[in-house]
Amino acid sequence: QIAIYSEENARGWEVYTTKDPLPTGADVIDLRGINDPSLLMSTLSSAPGASTIILDGNFTYNATGYSISKSVTIKSGYSFVPGGAKIEVTKEFKFVDNANILSVVFDGVSLYQPLSPGTSPSAYMFSPTASYTVNELKFVNCKISDFRGLMRSRSGTTGALNNFIIDNSVVSNIRDYSVLMNESTSGFNFGNILFKN
């Protein structure tokens, strides 16, 4: 509670609720305070499965094409920067061949393709070419913009994405491959799709 006083007289007050504390523990990798744009990619490669990677909310990270093989949560640390930590996706995320992954979560980050003036989005956020099974791909409290498509499962893939969730997020300027696209006719399936808030 914050109150304003004039000498001994209370003139008004407001009650605020603080945000939840950031996670801690052996499965948390905290990258705050290290301004290295390539650090996210190298950390994804070395992180154990089911890790939570906390990014610095004041910094921008490069995503230059990475094939995910394990469960991971990528979360922004708190800052006064609107949209939290920024991730420039210049080459799409994929999944390794025959991956079987419980969850991939982006939480509180801004994801976008950097564009030159007058150009249209040409990169995808996800465009897997290998066969894979992912139980959950989730975006929560995110800002997502300037992609040709958000999730494109390409021809020839098999497997499933069981749960695709966009929660309390803003998605804008998605070109011709939409938010969710299944090109495969060889046995790939999308399961539950949830757009919330």
Backbone bond lengths (Angstrom), bond angles and torsions (degrees), N, CA, C in turn:
res aa  C-N    CA-C-N  psi(-1)  N-CA   C-N-CA  omega(-1)  CA-C   N-CA-C  phi
1 Q - - - 1.457 - - 1.526 108.67 -
2 I 1.317 116.32 132.51 1.463 122.19 178.58 1.526 108.22 -115.53
3 A 1.321 115.74 125.63 1.462 121.05 -178.44 1.523 110.22 -120.05
4 I 1.317 116.15 151.09 1.467 123.12 176.24 1.536 108.04 -113.41
5 Y 1.339 114.96 129.47 1.463 120.54 -178.45 1.528 110.32 -119.12
6 S 1.306 114.85 148.02 1.455 122.72 166.44 1.527 105.69 -117.25
7 E 1.346 114.33 103.01 1.454 120.40 -169.33 1.530 109.01 56.01
8 E 1.321 119.36 -117.30 1.463 120.30 -177.02 1.523 113.29 -94.90
9 N 1.334 117.21 -1.02 1.455 120.34 -172.82 1.533 110.99 -99.90
10 A 1.327 115.26 125.50 1.467 120.21 176.25 1.522 109.16 -73.31
11 R 1.338 116.39 127.72 1.463 121.70 -178.87 1.529 113.33 -103.02
12 G 1.319 116.38 -12.43 1.457 119.14 179.03 1.511 110.45 162.27
13 W 1.324 115.45 163.86 1.458 119.31 179.81 1.525 109.78 -157.65
14 E 1.310 114.36 159.91 1.460 122.69 175.42 1.525 108.15 -135.05
15 V 1.317 114.89 149.99 1.458 121.83 177.00 1.521 108.32 -110.12
16 Y 1.321 116.92 127.50 1.456 122.55 -178.99 1.527 109.57 -119.79
17 T 1.322 115.17 149.45 1.461 121.26 173.71 1.519 108.16 -110.93
18 T 1.307 117.26 124.42 1.458 120.64 -179.80 1.525 109.88 -74.81
19 K 1.342 116.44 159.27 1.455 121.24 177.09 1.522 109.96 -71.10
20 D 1.328 114.04 159.61 1.459 118.90 176.96 1.523 109.67 -63.39
21 P 1.328 117.84 147.23 1.470 119.12 177.58 1.525 110.53 -65.78
22 L 1.326 115.76 151.23 1.453 120.12 175.78 1.528 109.74 -67.81
23 P 1.331 116.78 150.10 1.469 118.48 -178.36 1.524 111.87 -66.42
24 T 1.306 115.68 152.18 1.461 123.06 175.16 1.520 108.07 -134.41
25 G 1.315 115.96 167.72 1.459 119.70 176.57 1.515 111.75 131.93
26 A 1.315 115.33 178.88 1.458 121.43 -175.35 1.519 112.62 -66.37
27 D 1.337 117.49 -23.80 1.456 120.89 -178.15 1.529 112.80 -94.79
28 V 1.344 117.44 10.07 1.469 122.25 -179.48 1.527 109.51 -108.06
29 I 1.331 115.59 130.10 1.465 122.05 177.08 1.521 107.08 -113.85
30 D 1.321 117.15 112.08 1.462 123.01 -173.40 1.528 109.72 -99.10
31 L 1.329 116.41 113.61 1.460 121.61 -178.78 1.528 112.53 -101.26
32 R 1.304 118.15 8.67 1.464 120.14 -177.62 1.527 111.07 -64.32
33 G 1.315 114.83 143.34 1.453 121.15 177.67 1.513 113.99 85.96
34 I 1.330 118.11 0.62 1.469 121.50 179.19 1.521 107.94 -116.27
35 N 1.314 117.20 106.23 1.466 121.56 -176.14 1.526 109.52 -91.14
36 D 1.331 114.99 82.79 1.460 122.36 179.24 1.530 107.14 -134.08
37 P 1.336 119.14 107.02 1.464 120.96 -175.63 1.524 114.56 -58.48
38 S 1.345 118.55 -26.31 1.465 121.31 -177.90 1.525 113.16 -88.73
39 L 1.313 117.37 -1.15 1.461 120.85 -171.41 1.532 113.15 -66.07
40 L 1.327 117.63 -32.84 1.462 119.31 -179.99 1.524 110.73 -62.68
41 M 1.335 117.67 -44.69 1.462 120.67 -177.89 1.525 111.71 -63.98
42 S 1.318 117.50 -44.61 1.459 119.79 -179.81 1.527 111.37 -68.02
43 T 1.319 117.18 -34.23 1.458 120.53 178.65 1.519 111.43 -69.57
44 L 1.328 117.63 -39.33 1.463 120.33 176.22 1.522 111.32 -58.87
45 S 1.323 116.53 -37.59 1.460 120.48 -179.25 1.523 112.55 -67.27
46 S 1.327 116.80 -37.38 1.467 120.44 -173.73 1.522 113.95 -97.34
47 A 1.329 118.65 -12.79 1.465 120.94 -174.29 1.519 111.76 -69.45
48 P 1.331 118.18 139.48 1.466 120.25 172.69 1.529 110.67 -65.30
49 G 1.321 116.70 159.89 1.453 120.77 176.34 1.518 111.72 -60.22
50 A 1.330 116.20 148.19 1.466 124.34 179.28 1.526 112.87 68.27
51 S 1.328 117.50 21.67 1.463 120.88 176.84 1.527 111.08 -78.22
52 T 1.333 115.11 155.13 1.456 122.83 167.93 1.518 107.39 -110.98
53 I 1.323 116.59 123.13 1.459 122.05 179.29 1.525 107.49 -104.40
54 I 1.331 115.86 119.61 1.462 120.54 -179.79 1.525 108.36 -99.31
55 L 1.327 116.03 119.84 1.456 122.28 178.90 1.516 110.19 -91.97
56 D 1.318 116.32 157.16 1.458 121.21 174.64 1.527 108.72 -76.89
57 G 1.317 116.82 122.83 1.455 121.05 -177.50 1.507 114.68 -65.30
58 N 1.324 118.63 -10.32 1.462 122.14 -179.92 1.527 113.07 -96.40
59 F 1.332 118.59 -3.78 1.458 121.12 -170.19 1.521 112.29 -115.74
60 T 1.338 114.98 163.97 1.459 123.56 175.70 1.527 109.04 -113.94
61 Y 1.324 115.93 134.30 1.466 122.43 -177.92 1.525 109.59 -116.75
62 N 1.330 116.20 150.85 1.459 121.99 177.53 1.520 109.73 -96.15
63 A 1.336 115.38 136.63 1.460 121.41 170.52 1.522 106.26 -119.97
64 T 1.304 115.84 105.92 1.464 121.25 -170.36 1.520 112.07 -111.05
65 G 1.323 117.09 33.05 1.452 121.34 179.41 1.508 110.42 96.10
66 Y 1.314 116.73 110.09 1.459 121.26 -179.18 1.523 108.18 -143.56
67 S 1.333 117.26 133.29 1.458 122.48 177.46 1.526 108.57 -96.43
68 I 1.314 116.13 112.68 1.463 122.29 -175.15 1.526 109.59 -78.64
69 S 1.330 115.81 135.05 1.465 120.92 -178.27 1.527 112.86 -122.72
70 K 1.342 117.47 -3.11 1.465 120.41 -172.46 1.515 109.58 -150.61
71 S 1.321 115.49 164.12 1.462 120.49 176.88 1.518 110.11 -66.50
72 V 1.342 115.54 141.68 1.462 119.97 179.81 1.526 109.06 -158.73
73 T 1.324 115.38 147.33 1.462 122.26 169.61 1.519 107.89 -118.47
74 I 1.333 116.37 129.03 1.462 122.31 177.10 1.522 106.74 -111.69
75 K 1.324 115.90 114.00 1.466 121.40 -170.62 1.519 110.48 -126.13
76 S 1.333 116.86 140.14 1.457 120.64 176.06 1.523 110.39 -82.10
77 G 1.320 115.52 137.13 1.451 120.08 166.92 1.520 109.27 -71.78
78 Y 1.308 116.51 165.17 1.466 120.96 -178.14 1.526 110.88 -75.56
79 S 1.333 115.26 146.06 1.461 121.84 175.96 1.517 107.60 -162.39
80 F 1.327 116.00 177.21 1.456 120.65 175.33 1.529 111.58 -94.74
81 V 1.330 117.78 7.61 1.463 122.00 178.52 1.524 108.41 -82.96
82 P 1.336 118.56 124.73 1.469 119.58 178.06 1.521 111.19 -60.77
83 G 1.320 116.83 133.87 1.457 121.13 177.77 1.509 114.86 88.23
84 G 1.329 118.41 -3.64 1.459 120.71 176.42 1.517 113.04 69.75
85 A 1.326 115.67 -159.20 1.463 120.92 179.67 1.526 109.85 -59.55
86 K 1.328 116.00 141.96 1.463 121.14 -178.60 1.525 109.72 -105.52
87 I 1.326 115.31 139.26 1.463 121.50 177.45 1.525 107.66 -124.49
88 E 1.336 115.86 111.85 1.459 121.68 176.07 1.524 108.63 -84.39
89 V 1.314 116.43 113.53 1.466 121.04 -177.65 1.534 107.88 -98.39
90 T 1.320 116.36 99.32 1.466 120.96 179.57 1.522 112.11 -93.97
91 K 1.325 117.21 -16.07 1.456 122.48 173.39 1.515 107.59 -146.69
92 E 1.326 116.37 137.25 1.458 122.19 -166.61 1.529 113.67 -64.58
93 F 1.342 113.93 154.30 1.455 121.70 168.12 1.524 108.91 -75.17
94 K 1.349 115.54 148.85 1.461 122.22 174.53 1.519 108.26 -135.66
95 F 1.343 116.13 -176.52 1.454 122.44 172.09 1.522 107.90 -122.48
96 V 1.324 115.90 145.49 1.463 118.87 179.05 1.527 109.15 -66.37
97 D 1.333 116.09 157.15 1.458 121.63 -177.75 1.529 110.35 -60.41
98 N 1.337 114.88 129.75 1.470 123.39 178.81 1.528 113.49 63.86
99 A 1.335 117.30 24.63 1.468 120.71 176.10 1.527 110.40 -63.08
100 N 1.326 115.26 144.92 1.460 122.00 173.46 1.525 106.46 -130.48
101 I 1.324 116.87 100.00 1.463 123.48 -166.98 1.515 109.77 -119.30
102 L 1.335 116.10 134.40 1.458 120.44 -179.86 1.522 111.29 -72.29
103 S 1.352 118.11 -51.33 1.467 118.53 -176.71 1.527 111.58 -156.84
104 V 1.327 114.41 144.88 1.456 123.31 169.74 1.521 105.96 -128.64
105 V 1.346 116.67 119.64 1.462 121.76 -173.05 1.525 109.50 -126.89
106 F 1.330 116.00 132.01 1.463 122.91 169.17 1.528 106.64 -110.37
107 D 1.328 116.78 126.15 1.461 121.33 -172.11 1.528 110.15 -130.69
108 G 1.333 116.38 112.75 1.456 121.50 171.92 1.508 115.69 75.34
109 V 1.340 117.79 20.21 1.460 120.74 -177.50 1.536 110.24 -110.19
110 S 1.331 115.07 162.26 1.463 122.10 171.45 1.521 108.28 -104.14
111 L 1.319 116.56 124.30 1.462 123.20 -178.85 1.516 108.56 -117.13
112 Y 1.328 117.39 128.93 1.456 119.05 -177.36 1.519 110.43 -160.77
113 Q 1.336 114.86 157.88 1.455 121.33 169.87 1.521 107.69 -94.60
114 P 1.333 118.71 123.91 1.466 119.64 177.54 1.530 109.80 -67.41
115 L 1.325 116.59 129.75 1.461 121.79 -176.42 1.520 111.10 -116.32
116 S 1.314 115.88 141.14 1.460 120.74 169.20 1.514 108.52 -79.50
117 P 1.336 118.51 153.21 1.466 120.27 -179.88 1.529 111.61 -55.53
118 G 1.328 115.65 133.87 1.455 121.17 177.19 1.513 116.02 83.03
119 T 1.330 118.13 2.23 1.458 120.54 -179.77 1.527 110.80 -103.17
120 S 1.324 115.58 158.92 1.458 122.08 178.14 1.518 109.81 -104.69
121 P 1.336 117.88 156.01 1.466 119.97 178.82 1.523 111.82 -60.43
122 S 1.314 117.02 135.50 1.464 121.64 178.26 1.524 112.38 -124.92
123 A 1.331 118.35 -13.77 1.465 122.56 -178.72 1.521 110.45 -95.57
124 Y 1.316 114.53 156.57 1.456 121.38 175.01 1.531 108.82 -105.14
125 M 1.323 115.55 156.17 1.466 119.41 171.37 1.536 109.40 -74.69
126 F 1.333 117.05 -54.40 1.455 123.53 172.94 1.521 108.38 -125.90
127 S 1.327 116.54 133.10 1.465 121.39 175.62 1.528 108.99 -148.00
128 P 1.332 117.06 70.14 1.461 120.52 -176.01 1.534 111.58 -67.89
129 T 1.318 115.94 142.09 1.461 122.16 176.55 1.522 111.12 -112.48
130 A 1.328 118.11 -18.04 1.461 122.19 179.75 1.524 109.39 -94.16
131 S 1.325 115.85 164.69 1.459 120.74 176.37 1.525 109.51 -78.54
132 Y 1.326 116.84 142.91 1.462 120.77 -173.69 1.514 109.84 -160.92
133 T 1.329 115.53 159.45 1.454 122.69 170.56 1.519 107.91 -129.85
134 V 1.319 116.12 122.34 1.464 122.68 178.30 1.525 107.21 -125.52
135 N 1.328 116.51 124.33 1.463 118.89 -179.97 1.526 111.78 -71.23
136 E 1.351 117.20 -39.61 1.465 119.04 -176.24 1.520 110.55 -147.03
137 L 1.325 115.65 128.99 1.461 123.19 168.14 1.514 106.03 -120.43
138 K 1.348 115.75 117.39 1.460 119.81 -168.87 1.518 111.15 -132.09
139 F 1.337 115.27 137.84 1.452 123.65 172.70 1.521 106.94 -121.55
140 V 1.336 116.92 119.11 1.461 120.79 -178.71 1.523 108.96 -128.98
141 N 1.331 116.74 132.32 1.467 123.21 179.93 1.529 111.87 56.62
142 C 1.323 116.82 38.78 1.465 121.09 -175.79 1.527 111.01 -110.29
143 K 1.337 114.44 159.27 1.457 122.66 168.00 1.525 106.63 -116.27
144 I 1.339 116.49 122.63 1.459 122.37 -174.17 1.517 108.11 -127.62
145 S 1.346 117.05 125.42 1.471 118.00 -176.85 1.521 110.90 -154.50
146 D 1.338 113.65 159.72 1.470 123.18 169.22 1.522 112.97 65.05
147 F 1.334 116.09 53.30 1.460 121.62 173.25 1.522 109.74 -124.55
148 R 1.337 115.67 154.15 1.458 119.07 170.99 1.529 109.78 -68.99
149 G 1.316 116.30 -38.26 1.457 122.47 175.85 1.511 108.82 -156.70
150 L 1.328 116.38 152.94 1.460 119.88 -177.41 1.535 111.31 -88.02
151 M 1.330 117.79 -49.83 1.470 121.84 179.06 1.518 108.00 -136.00
152 R 1.322 116.61 110.24 1.470 122.92 -179.07 1.525 108.42 -122.06
153 S 1.322 116.67 111.38 1.460 120.15 174.50 1.519 107.30 -92.45
154 R 1.312 116.42 114.62 1.455 121.42 -166.22 1.523 112.89 -81.81
155 S 1.323 115.51 166.31 1.463 122.61 -179.52 1.518 110.62 -55.61
156 G 1.313 115.60 141.17 1.453 121.18 176.40 1.509 115.04 91.57
157 T 1.342 118.32 -12.19 1.459 120.28 179.23 1.527 110.25 -75.83
158 T 1.329 116.08 150.49 1.457 122.45 171.63 1.516 107.87 -128.86
159 G 1.336 115.72 161.58 1.455 120.51 180.00 1.507 111.06 121.49
160 A 1.337 116.66 -146.56 1.457 120.34 -175.26 1.521 111.51 -161.18
161 L 1.317 114.56 148.42 1.464 122.99 163.29 1.520 104.75 -114.29
162 N 1.329 116.48 103.63 1.461 120.52 -169.46 1.520 113.48 -74.28
163 N 1.329 117.57 -35.73 1.467 121.15 -177.57 1.524 109.03 -139.61
164 F 1.326 116.11 120.58 1.464 122.91 177.07 1.520 106.67 -117.58
165 I 1.346 116.72 117.63 1.466 121.22 -170.03 1.522 109.96 -128.89
166 I 1.327 115.84 128.43 1.463 122.30 168.67 1.523 106.50 -121.22
167 D 1.336 116.52 112.22 1.458 122.41 -171.45 1.524 110.06 -123.11
168 N 1.329 115.82 124.06 1.466 122.49 174.85 1.530 111.59 52.11
169 S 1.319 115.87 44.48 1.461 122.05 -176.06 1.523 110.04 -128.49
170 V 1.329 115.85 161.24 1.466 122.13 176.55 1.520 107.70 -114.85
171 V 1.334 116.18 124.76 1.461 122.72 178.63 1.527 107.28 -119.23
172 S 1.355 116.17 124.93 1.461 118.67 -176.18 1.524 110.88 -144.74
173 N 1.334 114.97 158.31 1.465 123.81 176.01 1.530 111.75 55.07
174 I 1.337 115.32 54.41 1.457 121.85 174.55 1.522 106.70 -100.17
175 R 1.316 117.34 125.06 1.453 122.28 -169.85 1.536 111.76 -76.64
176 D 1.332 119.35 -121.97 1.464 120.72 -166.22 1.521 114.89 -98.22
177 Y 1.332 119.78 -1.39 1.458 120.35 178.25 1.521 111.83 -107.49
178 S 1.291 117.52 13.26 1.461 124.83 167.89 1.534 114.14 57.78
179 V 1.308 115.85 -169.92 1.457 121.29 -177.43 1.525 111.18 -80.98
180 L 1.321 117.09 -33.10 1.456 121.93 -176.15 1.526 108.08 -145.24
181 M 1.333 117.12 122.45 1.464 121.71 -175.99 1.521 109.56 -138.50
182 N 1.338 115.84 125.82 1.464 121.09 176.21 1.525 107.97 -112.94
183 E 1.336 116.05 106.20 1.459 120.66 178.40 1.521 112.35 -89.38
184 S 1.319 117.39 -13.94 1.455 120.95 -170.49 1.524 111.46 -76.61
185 T 1.306 115.91 133.82 1.466 121.51 172.06 1.522 110.61 -111.39
186 S 1.332 117.02 13.10 1.465 120.49 -173.01 1.525 112.86 -111.74
187 G 1.322 117.18 20.96 1.453 118.37 173.09 1.509 115.92 110.46
188 F 1.328 118.36 29.97 1.465 120.51 172.80 1.528 108.41 -105.38
189 N 1.338 115.89 137.67 1.462 120.12 -176.19 1.520 112.28 -131.53
190 F 1.332 115.68 139.68 1.454 122.36 165.43 1.525 107.47 -91.95
191 G 1.345 116.46 138.79 1.444 120.57 179.03 1.513 111.91 -99.44
192 N 1.331 116.93 -110.76 1.459 121.26 -178.62 1.524 110.94 -82.49
193 I 1.342 115.42 138.09 1.459 122.37 179.18 1.518 107.79 -124.42
194 L 1.335 116.78 124.29 1.461 120.80 -178.73 1.517 110.16 -129.35
195 F 1.339 115.94 120.52 1.471 122.89 169.04 1.528 105.68 -110.65
196 K 1.342 117.27 119.86 1.463 121.24 -173.36 1.525 110.09 -129.76
197 N 1.334 116.43 138.19 1.469 122.52 179.35 1.528 110.88 57.57
